[in-house]
Amino acid sequence: MGKMSVDLCGITLDNPIIPASGTFGYGLEFAELYDINILGTFSFKGTTKEPRFGNPTPRIAECASGMLNAVGLQNPGVEHVIKYELPALKKVFHKKVMANISGSCIEDYVYVSELLDREEQVGWLEINISCPNVKAGGMGFGTSCESAAVVTKAVKTVTKKPVIMKLSPNVTDIVSIAKACEDAGADGICAINTLLGMRIDLKTGKPIIANVTGGVSGPCVFPVALRAVYQISHTVKIPVIGCGGVSTAEDVLEMMYAGATAVQVGAANLVDPFACKKIIEELPEVMDRY
């Protein structure tokens, strides 16, 4: 293994940098800008059983040191992803990709997981039980130890690939939920998804986002994410992927000091599409410095 390589659930990554789901599409747009094979891997857009149009607009609002989004898991559905997106991706990305999966019921998670488990290019299943922007499922499954464990067990029965549970910070005790996922068979934890927030337009006195609330991301959530990663990694024995507000190589190193095996970069990709490339290029020097 090289200086920056890491082992994530038995699969070697050349480096720990992973663009987060929902900020990198299915990879093709970014492949037009640079060679995405420099990435450790990436987590593709949250995928559901049926196509989803997502939430009404406006879906985005700015905030200090971050942004709110309420896209609502817009995606073309798992069958379309398998038939069109993965074959197209295979032409430009020659590594295992992380499949992000969401659902409105247990059966949806199982259905999508079972289909994507058959895809050779998929290396890991990242199970999203933390999306705050859908009315059914999503975060509802990740707010209690019991429901998180049920989803974990159900998915583990239909896949041989590593299962990584993506957890919500919008809970009283994220550590207990992470432990419940581990006890139910999870191979890894991703923490955190977005924090729930809102903005109001002073001209109208009404919420800016049509969904009223949205997920807060960006540098402002980094300390919250770092705390969660530290607490979870000191409790579970499975790998933890740190996610939330990471935008520099220094942030990556801080996440790894906190206990992260790999690090996802989210909102930074929306600000600068070359964010992950720059972090990967700068990381060796930052490692040497510290």
Helices and strands as residue ranges (DSSP letters): E 6-8, E 11-13, E 17-19, H 28-31, G 36-38, E 60-63, E 66-69, H 78-80, I 81-85, H 86-90, E 97-101, H 106-117, E 122-128, G 138-142, H 145-156, E 163-166, H 174-183, E 188-191, E 195-197, E 200-201, E 206-207, E 214-217, G 219-221, H 222-233, E 240-243, H 249-258, E 262-265, H 268-271, H 275-289
